[in-house]
Amino acid sequence: MRIPVILAGLIAIAAPAHGQAPAQSWPQKPIMFVVPFAAGGGTDAFARPLAQQLDGQLGQRVLIENRAGAGGTVGASMASKAAPDGYTFFLGAAHHTIAPAIYPKLDYDIEKDFIPIGLIAQPPQVIVVNPKRVAAKTLKEFIDFVKANPGKATYASAGAGTTHHLAGELFKLQTGTDILHVPYRGAGPAMGDMVAGQVDVMFDGLGTSASQISGGTLHALAVAAPKRTPAFPDLPTSAEAGLQGFEVSTWYAIWAPKGTPADIVARMTQELTKALQAPSIREAWARNGSDIPNLTGEKFGAFVKDEVVRWGKVVKDAGVKLE
């Protein structure tokens, strides 16, 4: 009689908690990446190729769920409340380290309610204008133009509290200019209006703008990075163009909801690292002006913490308020 009891106990100990499959058998169904911006934006430019690569590695579909709104906080809130079973991950951006300083009543905490997996891309921002609306060919000419027309020029962003928004406010502070902020529900819709000629300028992640710059639809004035990007070697840095200290990147990353089993987190981290080395990913990232990052786990978590502090100071110094 004792042997069945002992066996039953061993089985109970070995069995995973309800809803938590061990990493060696995970995944057994499709995985969802919650992308908190509209389709067609900078996040999608990296999320969709990565999802396709992970499809092949994991043997299950990796689906993209676009949930836009409130500078990416709607999708982040949704992801924070997802079942921590390894089948929902959050694919967010630098914007989510700005949000705590912009939105005082967030119902989630990017540091406490998520487990950091790792950076997926870190493209620099680029200052682009619509040549049909702005005749400036250089950054200096553009600054002269907006100084001569205070409050008349407009800049598009992916929403209040995004890096596009904060980069615009930094630009205004550093140049002493007055440009009207026009927020959208994601970089995709913002870019749509940029191309259509509804707004003048955008401080955009290179992942969204690269194809428009290559096609001549938009004109790039400078890249907001310490060095030129291989994707556009003739494009000067902001410092080379005369604006010192203007450096902003729109990075993208993956988190898991708090409570996701540690072995699944470790497996996803391993698969992400492998995926980023795939030739197709390296080529796509190069086209979009991004290096291949190598920042995962606790080191990525420390990076997020530093970014929250950094952007909190920028928000305070610029006096940014919700619009």
N, C-alpha and C positions, 0 to 999 in steps of 0.2 A: 504493500500500500504506500510505502514511503517513496518508492522510485517515481511513480507518476506525479506525486506532489513536488518532488525535487525538479523533475523535468518541466512541470508547469511553471515553476518559479523561474527556471532558467529561460524559458521561452518568453515570459513576461518581461524579464530584464533585457533580453536581446531585442525585443520588438520596439520599433520606434514609436514615439508619441503619436497620437492620432493626427493625421494630416501631414506628418513630417516624414518624407521618404529619405532614406540614407543617400548620401551623395553618389555611391556607386550605382544605384538604380535610378537616380535622378538624371534627366527629366523623363517622365512617363507621359507627358502631355505638352501641348504648346505653352510657351512662356510669353508673357506680355511685358513690354517695355512701355511704361507711361511716359510720354513726351509731352511736357506741359506748354507746348506752343503749337500754333497752327501748322498744318502741312505745308511744305515748300520752303521753310525757313532754314537758317543755319544749322539748327539742331538736326533736322531731317537729312541734311547733306552728309552728316556723319552717322546718324542713327541707322538709316536704312542700309547702307553698305555693310555696316557692322552686323546688323541683324541677319543679313543674307549670309555672311561669313559664318556666324554662329549656328545658323541652320544646319550647315554641313557638318560642323564640328560636333554638335550635340545630338543630331539625329531627330530633332523636333523643330517645329516652326517657332521662330521668334517674331512675334507680332508687334506692330507699333500702334499704340493707342494715343492719338493726339487729343489732349484736353487743355485747350487754351483758355486764358483769362487771367486778369489781374497780375500781369507781369510774371506769369508762370506759377503763381501761388495756388491757383485752383487745382492744377494737375498735381502739384506737390502735396497738397492736402489730401487728395484722393489716394495717392500712392502711400502716404503715411498711414492710412487706415486700412490698407489692403491686408489680406491674410498673409502672415509671414511664413508661407509654405514653400518658398522657392520658385513660385510661378508668376510672381509680379516683382518687377524691379523699376526703379525710378531713374530715368535718363534726363538729368537736369543740367544746369549750366551755372556759370559765374553769377548769373542773376540771383540765384538762390542764396548767395552769401551777402547780397545787397538788401534783399527783401526784409530781413529783421529790422533794419534801420528805417525802412520806408513804410512798412505795414505794421503798426503797433499791436494789432489784434490777431495775428496769425494763430491758427489753431494747430500748428505743428512747429517743431523745432528741428531745423536741418541738422543740428549736431546730436540731438538727443533721440530723435524719432527715426533715425536712419542709421544703417551700418555702411560705412564707406567702402566701396569696391575699388574704384580707381578712375583716373583720368582716361578719357578716350581720345581727346584731341585738344589742341591749344592754339588755334589760329589767331594771329594778331588782328586787330581792328584796322580798318582802312577808311580814310575820308574820301567819300565819293560824291560827285555832283551830277545832276542831270544837265548835259551840255546844251539842251534846248532852252533851259531856264537860266543857267549860269554860264557866262562866257569865260570865267576865270580858267586859266590853264595851269596855274601854279597855286600853291597854298598861300603865298603872299598876296597874290591877286585876289584870291577869295576873301582873305581877311580884310583887305582894303575895300572890297565890295560890300561886305556886311557892316563894316564900320561906317560906310557912306550911306547905308540904308538900315538904320537901327530899327529892330522890331518887324521888319518886312520879310526877311528871309525865314524859311521854315526848315526844321530838321525832323525827320521821321525816326521813330524808335519802335522796338518790338513791344513796348508797353512801359508804363511807369515803373521805375525801379530796376530796369534792365541795364546791362552794360552800355547799350546804345544810348539810353537816357543819360546815365551818369557821365559817359564820355562827352556827350554834348554839353553838359553843365560844366565839366572840367575845361572844355575848349573855351566856353564863354568866359570863365574865370581867368584863364591864362591869357586870353587875347583882348579882354575888355570889350567884348561884343554882345549884342542883344539879338538872339535868334529864337524864334517861336518854336516850342516843342509840340510835335503832333504825335501822340502815342497811338499805336495800333495793337491788335490782338495777335502779336507774333511778327517775326521778321519777314515771313512770306507776304502777308498783306501789305506791310510797310514797303517792301521791295516792289510789289506790284504798283503801288502809287508812285514810287520813285521813277520807275520805268515809264509810267503813263504821264509823267510830268506834273503831278499834283503837288509835289514838294521839291525843295531845292537841294538839300544835302542829307547825307546819312553817315553816321559814325558806325560802321557796320563790321561784323565779323567777316573776314575774307572768304569764309566758306560760302556765304550767301552771295557775295558780290563778284566772285572770281569770273563766273561765266559772263556776267553783264559787262565787266571790264574788258574781257577778251573780245567780246562781240562789238564793243564800241558803243553800247547803249548808255553806259555810264562812264564818266571820266574820273580816274583816281588821281588825287592830289598828293597823298602821302600815306605811308603805312605807319601805324602807331606802335612801333617796335624799335628795339635798340639796334637791329640790323635789318638789312634788306631781305625780302623774301625771295627764295629761288623761283617761286611761281611767277614773279614779276620783277626781274633783276634791275630793270630800268626805273622802277618806282622808288623815289627817295623816302627815307625815313622822315618822320616829323621833325627830328632834330636837324637833319640835312636841309629840310625845307624851311628852317628858320624858327620852329617852335620847339624849344627845349623842354624836356621832361614830360612830354605828352606820350605816354606809353600805356596801352590798354589791350588786353586780349580777352576774347570771348571763349573761355574754355568750356568743355563739355565733359560730363562724367556720369558714372553709374553708382547708385546706392541701392541697398536692399532695405525693406521695412525692418524696423527693430523687431527682434525675436526670430528672424530667419535663422535656421540651424547653421551652426558654425561650419560644418563640413560642406554644406551647399554654398555658403559664402566663399569658402576656400576654393571650391571647384569652379565657381563662376570667375573668381579672380584669376585662376589658372587659365581658363578658357579665353578670358579677355586678353591676357598677356600673349597667348598663342595667336589669337585672331589679329592682333595689331602687327604681327610680324608677317602676315600673309602678303604675297606680292600685290594682289588686287587692292588690298587696303592701303599699302604703302604708296601705290600709284595714285589712288583716289585722294589720299591725304595731301600728297605733294601738289596735286592739281588745285586743291583748295587752300594751299598755303600753310599747312600745318605740319609740324614735326611729329614724329611718333613719340608720345609721352611714355615715361616709365615711372609712374607714381601710383602705388596701390596701398590698400590696407591702412595701417596706422599712420604711415607717412602722408598718405593722401588726406586722412582725417586731420592731421596737424596743419596741412596746407589750407584746408577749408576753414579751420579756426582762425588762422592768420588773415585769410581773405575777409572774414566777417568783421574783424577788427579794422582792417584797412578801409573797406568800403563804408563802414560806419563813420569813420573820420571824414571821408569825402562827403558823405551826405550832410554831416553837421557843418562842415566848412562851407559847402555850397548853399546851405539853407534850402535843400530840396524838400518840397512838400508834395503830397498827392494832388493830382490835378483832377 
